């Protein structure tokens, strides 16, 4: 859901293209894992089963959710991946120009709250306690993707470069 630009130093354009393609594949892989817009992603399955049952997920997604919950706790909920529950009343793409009516916003925010997200590390499951809850990764998702691409490219031998994740570098 975000645009990425990868700029790097390579000995020639063929090597640069190979490394950039490697980065793009990694971004695509992560997007397929964390996207709440793709109905077949693990994140969408978590959202679809909110208030119904825990969902088994890959260790990578489990760790990202656990990290998100830690940040939520450290910020007393100022950061909260359950913000996605208000996606029907507030578009996070710049289209929403005014606050929704108070009653609609109050109803939507009833399904928010990081304390209602259970992570069972032993079972590798995530459970959203309230029906209507949703998680979304927004900025932490694009930051995670950029960090993973950086590590992958450094491991492949890239000595210098820049990853621009929608304006965050």
C-alpha positions as CSV (number, residue, x, y, z in Angstrom):
1,X,0.0,0.0,0.0
2,X,3.0,2.3,0.1
3,X,5.5,3.3,-2.6
4,X,9.2,2.4,-2.1
5,X,12.3,3.7,-3.9
6,X,15.5,1.7,-3.6
7,X,18.7,3.5,-4.6
8,X,22.0,1.7,-4.2
9,X,25.6,1.6,-5.3
10,X,26.7,-1.3,-7.5
11,X,29.5,-2.1,-9.9
12,X,27.1,-2.1,-12.9
13,X,23.5,-1.7,-13.8
14,X,22.9,-5.5,-14.1
15,X,24.0,-6.0,-10.5
16,X,22.0,-3.0,-9.4
17,X,18.8,-4.3,-11.1
18,X,19.3,-7.8,-9.5
19,X,19.7,-6.3,-6.0
20,X,16.7,-3.9,-6.5
21,X,14.6,-6.9,-7.7
22,X,15.6,-8.7,-4.6
23,X,14.4,-5.8,-2.5
24,X,11.1,-5.6,-4.4
25,X,10.5,-9.3,-3.9
26,X,11.1,-8.9,-0.1
27,X,8.7,-5.9,0.1
28,X,6.1,-7.9,-1.9
29,X,6.5,-10.9,0.5
30,X,6.1,-8.7,3.5
31,X,3.1,-7.0,2.0
32,X,1.4,-10.3,1.4
33,X,2.0,-11.2,5.0
34,X,0.8,-8.0,6.7
35,X,-1.6,-6.4,4.3
36,X,-5.1,-5.9,5.7
37,X,-6.3,-5.1,2.1
38,X,-5.5,-8.6,0.8
39,X,-8.3,-10.9,1.9
40,X,-6.0,-13.9,1.8
41,X,-3.3,-12.5,4.0
42,X,-2.7,-13.7,7.6
43,X,-3.5,-10.2,8.9
44,X,-6.9,-10.3,7.1
45,X,-7.6,-13.8,8.5
46,X,-6.9,-12.4,12.0
47,X,-9.4,-9.5,11.3
48,X,-12.0,-11.9,9.8
49,X,-11.9,-14.0,12.9
50,X,-12.1,-11.2,15.4
51,X,-14.3,-12.2,18.4
52,X,-14.6,-15.7,16.9
53,X,-11.3,-17.6,17.3
54,X,-7.5,-17.3,17.5
55,X,-5.6,-17.5,14.2
56,X,-2.4,-19.4,13.7
57,X,0.2,-17.2,12.1
58,X,3.9,-17.3,11.0
59,X,6.5,-16.5,13.6
60,X,7.5,-13.4,11.7
61,X,4.0,-11.9,11.9
62,X,3.6,-13.0,15.5
63,X,6.9,-11.2,16.4
64,X,5.8,-8.0,14.6
65,X,2.4,-8.0,16.5
66,X,4.2,-8.7,19.8
67,X,6.6,-5.8,19.1
68,X,3.6,-3.5,18.2
69,X,1.9,-4.5,21.5
70,X,5.1,-3.6,23.4
71,X,5.2,-0.2,21.8
72,X,1.5,0.2,22.6
73,X,2.2,-0.5,26.2
74,X,5.2,1.8,26.3
75,X,3.2,4.7,24.8
76,X,0.1,4.0,27.0
77,X,-1.9,3.2,23.8
78,X,-0.9,6.2,21.8
79,X,0.5,3.7,19.2
80,X,-2.1,1.0,18.6
81,X,-2.4,-1.4,15.6
82,X,-6.1,-1.8,16.4
83,X,-6.6,1.6,14.9
84,X,-7.8,-0.2,11.8
85,X,-11.2,-0.7,13.4
86,X,-12.1,2.9,12.3
87,X,-11.2,2.3,8.6
88,X,-14.9,2.6,7.6
89,X,-15.3,6.1,9.1
90,X,-11.8,7.5,8.7
91,X,-9.7,7.0,5.6
92,X,-6.0,7.1,6.3
93,X,-5.1,8.0,2.7
94,X,-5.7,11.7,3.0
95,X,-9.3,11.7,1.7
96,X,-11.0,12.3,5.1
97,X,-11.0,16.0,5.5
98,X,-13.4,16.4,8.5
99,X,-14.1,14.5,11.8
100,X,-16.9,12.0,11.5
101,X,-20.0,12.7,13.6
102,X,-19.3,11.9,17.3
103,X,-21.7,9.0,17.5
104,X,-20.2,7.3,14.5
105,X,-16.7,7.8,15.8
106,X,-17.6,6.5,19.3
107,X,-19.2,3.4,17.8
108,X,-16.1,2.7,15.7
109,X,-13.7,3.2,18.5
110,X,-15.4,0.6,20.7
111,X,-13.6,-2.0,18.7
112,X,-10.1,-0.5,19.3
113,X,-7.7,-1.2,22.1
114,X,-4.4,-3.1,22.1
115,X,-5.3,-4.7,25.4
116,X,-7.9,-6.7,23.5
117,X,-5.3,-8.4,21.3
118,X,-4.0,-11.7,22.6
119,X,-0.8,-13.2,21.4
120,X,-0.1,-16.8,22.3
121,X,3.6,-17.4,21.5
122,X,3.5,-21.1,22.3
123,X,0.5,-21.8,20.0
124,X,1.7,-19.1,17.5
125,X,-1.8,-17.6,17.5
126,X,-3.3,-14.1,17.5
127,X,-6.8,-13.4,18.8
128,X,-8.8,-10.2,18.6
129,X,-11.2,-10.4,21.5
130,X,-14.0,-8.2,20.1
131,X,-16.0,-8.8,17.0
132,X,-15.4,-5.9,14.6
133,X,-11.8,-5.4,15.8
134,X,-9.1,-5.0,13.1
135,X,-5.4,-4.6,13.1
136,X,-3.3,-2.7,10.6
137,X,0.4,-2.0,10.4
138,X,0.6,1.4,8.7
139,X,3.9,3.0,9.5
140,X,5.3,0.2,11.5
141,X,4.7,-2.1,8.5
142,X,6.5,0.0,6.1
143,X,9.4,0.6,8.5
144,X,9.6,-3.2,9.1
145,X,9.7,-3.8,5.3
146,X,12.4,-1.1,4.9
147,X,14.5,-2.6,7.7
148,X,14.1,-6.2,6.2
149,X,15.2,-5.0,2.7
150,X,18.2,-3.1,4.2
151,X,19.3,-6.3,6.0
152,X,18.8,-8.4,3.0
153,X,20.7,-6.1,0.6
154,X,23.5,-5.6,3.1
155,X,23.8,-9.4,3.4
156,X,23.9,-9.7,-0.4
157,X,26.9,-7.3,-0.5
158,X,25.4,-3.8,-1.1
159,X,27.8,-1.3,0.4
160,X,25.7,1.8,0.2
161,X,22.2,2.8,-0.6
162,X,18.9,4.4,0.4
163,X,15.4,3.0,1.0
164,X,12.7,5.5,0.7
165,X,9.4,4.1,2.2
166,X,6.9,6.7,1.2
167,X,9.0,9.6,2.4
168,X,10.5,7.8,5.4
169,X,14.2,6.9,4.7
